[in-house]
Amino acid sequence: MATEDNEVPLNAIRVFVTIAREGSVTRAAHALGMTQSSISRYLAVLQDHLGTDLMQRRGKRSELTEFGRLFANTVAEPLDTVCFTAKRMRRRDRPDVNRLVVRTSLSTFAYSLLIPNLQAFYAEMSGVIVDVISSLSLPISSDDFDILITRDLSIVEPADDWEIYNEQLVCVGSPNHVDGKGLSIVRAMPILNITCRPDILPTWLRAMNLTTKDISSGARYDHNYMALPAVMTGNAFW
């Protein structure tokens, strides 16, 4: 555990960040699977390296000093980035390295756009295999995926992100009901509610300067593709 004067004690920093998160040496030892004496030694190494105390006694309890709190807040996120990146790039437990796991909460997007374009991706990327899984659950660090395609989910760990499409909401209806008609037509027929996307109707109404009082709320459908036949047969707008 000894370090050179100018060598940053990274293991000690990792241990200290765990102490700060867990709130005590005892809980940090349990979280890291180490003894309390080992945790205390790492803490001593880091304090010696920084030249100041990181924790102080308050009666029977220990708590971070002001410097300790500042240091923990400063290094915790970069340390998480290092750990997260190493975990995602680890290949020891994945014998087939030429494989990507894509997780998405957008099953329609995967069905209509992602999967139909995989063959071209395979050819361009020398046959890389892409596994596609769908889930509406909030991702956690232990989940096994490389890429998350989502509209409303987020991951706690640091990650790069890109916008791959810009959603535009448009009210649609059967041609014989909407041809040559203006916005006032939405008051004449009910508008369907899509339960998997409860945000769609309020968002569209705000964009059009309308309220729920300006429309008639129609039947509820679980998914967009289920609502489409009802719209095309002229029963409602969507």
N, C-alpha and C positions, 0 to 999 in steps of 0.2 A: 504493500500500500504506500510505501515511501515514494516520493516524487522528487525530480530535480526542481531547483528553485523556479525556473522559468516554464516548467511543464504544467499545463493546466490539468488538474485532477478530474477528468471527465466522469469517472465512476463515482467520485465523491459528490460531484454536482448532481448526478442522477439520483443518488441517495437523498441528498438534501431536498431536491424538488419533491420527492415522494414524502419526506417528512412534512414539508409545507402543505402538501395536498391532504395528507391523512390527518394532520393535526397533532401528531405525537410520534415519538421514537418507537413506541410499542406497536402502534398500528402500521407504521412504515416497515418495521421488521417483519410483521405478518404479511404485508402486501408483497414484499420482495423475497420472502422465504429466507430471511437471514436472522441471525441472533441480534439481540439488542446491543450486545457489546460490539459487534461488528459495525452496526449502524453508528454507534457512538464514536468509534475509531475513524470512520469515514468523515463524520461531522468534524472531528478534531483536525483531520488533515486539511479539509476545506477552510476552516477557520484560520488555521496557520498560514495557508496559502494566501488568503485575503487579508490577513492581518487584523481581523476584528471578530467580535462575537456575532454569531448568527442567531443564537437562541439565548433566552434568559429565563430565570426562575421567577414564577409568580406564585408564591405560597407553595402548594404541593404540585403545581403544574408548571410546564415549560411552554414558552411561546416564542414566536419569532421576534427578534429585535426589529427596529425600523429598517436598518440596513438589510437584515435578513429577508424581510418582506419585499423590499425593493429588488434585491438580487433574485429572489425566487420568481417574482413577476416578470423580470426581464429575461431570464434564461429558460423559463418553462416552455414557451411556445417554440423557440428554435430547437430545443431538445425534443419536443414532440414531433417536429418536422423530420429530424434525423431518424428517430425511431420508426415513424410511420413509413418513411421512404425505404428504409432498410427492410421493413416487414413486407411491403408491397413488392419489392424487387428481389426478395429471397426466392431462390430456385431450388433449394435442397429438397423440399418436400413436393416439388412439382417436376417429375421426370420428363414430362413433355413440355419443354421450354417454348416451343413454337405454338403457343396457345394463348388466347385471350378470353377472359370471362367478362361478358358484358351483362350488367344488371340494369333493368329498367322498370320504372313504375308506369310506363306508357305502352300498354300492350298494343293499342291501335297503331301507334308510331312504329313499333317493332314489326307488326304484321304488314303494314302498308309501305314502309320506306326502308327500314333497317335490313330486314331479312332478304327482300328482293335484290338488294345491292351487295350482298355478301359474296356472291360468286365473283363479281368484278374485283372485290377486295382480296379474295383468295388469290386470284391471278396476279394482281399487282404486288402482293406481299409474299410471293413465293410459297403459297400453300398454307399460310398460317391458319390454324383452326380457331374459330370463334364460337364459344358457347354463349347462348343467350338465355337468360333467366329473367322472370318477371316477379316483382314483389312490391307491395305497397307499404311494407314495414320500414321503419326508420333504420337506415344502415348503422351497424356498429363495427368497431375496429376488428373484431374477430371474424367478420364475414369475409368470404373468399371471393373477391371480384377485383377486376382491374379497372373497369370503367363503369361509371354510373350515369345513365341517361335518365333525366327526371325533369319535371317541371316544378315540383313543390317540395321535394325531399332534399335534405342536406346531410353532409357528413361532418362529424365533430372534428376529425383529424384534418390537418392542413392538406390541401390538394390543389392542383391546377384545375381551372374550369374554363370552358368555352361555350359561347352561345351558338347553337347549331341551327336554330330557326327562330323566327319572330312570329308568334301567334297573332292572328288577326281574327276577330270575332265578327261574323256576318249573319244576320237573320235571313233564313231561307224559307221558301215555301213553294208549293206547286206552281208551275208556270201559269196555269189558267187563273190563279188567284193573284199573282204579283205582277204580271206583265202590264206595263203602263201605269202602275199604281205608285203612290207616294207613301211616305212614312205613316200616314194616317191609317193605312190598311192594317197595321198591327193591332189596332183597337177593335177590328171587326172579327178576328178569329183568335182562339186561345194560343198561347205560346207554351210549348212543352218544357218540362223541367227534367234535366239530366242529373240523376242523383249522384253519379260518380264525379260530376263537376258542378258542385253547387255554386261555384264562383262565377260561372259563365253568364247567367242571366243578370245578376246585379251589376257585373262589370259592363255588359253591353248597355244596360239601361242608363248607367251613369254617362257612358260615352255619347249616348243619343239624347241626353238631357231629359230623360223620362224617369218615372217612378213606377212602383208596382201598381199604383192607382190608375195608371194610364193603360194598363194591359189586362187581359184576362188570362189567369194562370190555368194551364191545361193539365193533361195527364202527366204522370211521372214515369220515366224510363231509366233503367239502370245504366245504360250506355248509349253513346251517340249512334252507333250502328243499329241499335234497336229502334231508335226514334226515327231514323231516316225513312222507312216504309210508310210510317204514319204521315210524315210530311208530304211525301210524293203522291200519296193517294188523296191529298187535299183536306185532311182532317184538322190540321193545325200548322202553326209556324214553329220554327226551331232555330 
